Structure formats: C-alpha cells, structure tokens
Amino acid sequence: LNEAIEKSKKIIEEKNPNLENKEEVAKMVGVGAVIFNDLSNNRIKDEIFDWDIMLNFNGETGPYIQYIYVRTKSVLEKANYVPNLEDVDFSLLEDDKSFYTIKKIYEFSNILKQVIEKNETSILTRYLIELAQGYSNFYNDNKILVEDKKVQDARLYLTYAVGDVLKIGMKLLGIDMPTKM
C-alpha cells in the first residue's frame, strides 16, 4: 500500500503539481487502486498485479473512476448549483449518450442485488467502469453549461446523479473519493 501511495503521489505531481492535499489524494488513489484491482477480478480467475495498469487514470481502474467522479464535482462547482429533481425535464436528454448514462444509473439497484446474490464484487466494479465510461462519452458529446437553462439543469442533474452513484459504489468497495485530483 505504501508503494501504491508513493507511485500515486508521483503521478499526481506530474499531472497536477499545484494540487492541495497531495498526500491525502495520493493515499485515496493509491489505496483505492489496490482495492479496486483486487475486487475487480472474478473470484475464480487469476489476478494480475501490474502497477502501470492499476494506476492508469485512463483505463478500467479505480483511479479512472475517481477521476470521472472529480470531473462531476468540477462541473457542479462551475455551475455553482444542483437543480431540484422536481424541476428537471429529463425528456430534454434525447441523445444516445445521455440515454445510455440514465439507463446505467437506473441499473444500480439491480447490480447491487446481483453482487449480493452471487457474492461477486467484480460485478460492481464492471458496472462502475461502464457508468464512468458512459458519463465520459456523455460529457465529451454534450456541453453541460449552456444558455438553455432547462437543458443545463437536465445535464447538471445527470452529472450529479452519476457522481452520487460512483461515490456510493466506491464506498461500498471501501474506496474513498477525492474531490480534486
């Protein structure tokens, strides 16, 4: 774990040298990477322990999910508000990337049931990766802070919901989420 923390700290130094609380973030990322790597493997398969894969911020890893979570927090911070659920018109989210992301959020409770029934954490880790990737695709295709307040509110609430599910899912795995990276 200490080595994971040190390697994470070096990556953070390269990517964001001005980040406050580098030590704390490095601990969350390093320890989270090891936990996620361990729990993402099916119980009956061999585990591959590779620092480069495990600490990759762009792969199917814990740090990638933490990075996407930080992105959701950053968007909400820029907007400076989260819309009220009852005021959001989700019918304005018509594109495929939005629909995929909404569908993934909807699947969360069923995923948790499967994890419990099969006693298999890799189901949850796979789901969190798919949700993070879905949000990343949504984010890349849709400007969130736009002129049309109703569209902005729908996209902001989707961003909020993704961040919330990612945080809950990772917490269930015993992984803390940084708010900045």
Disulfide bonds with the S-S distance in Angstrom:
none
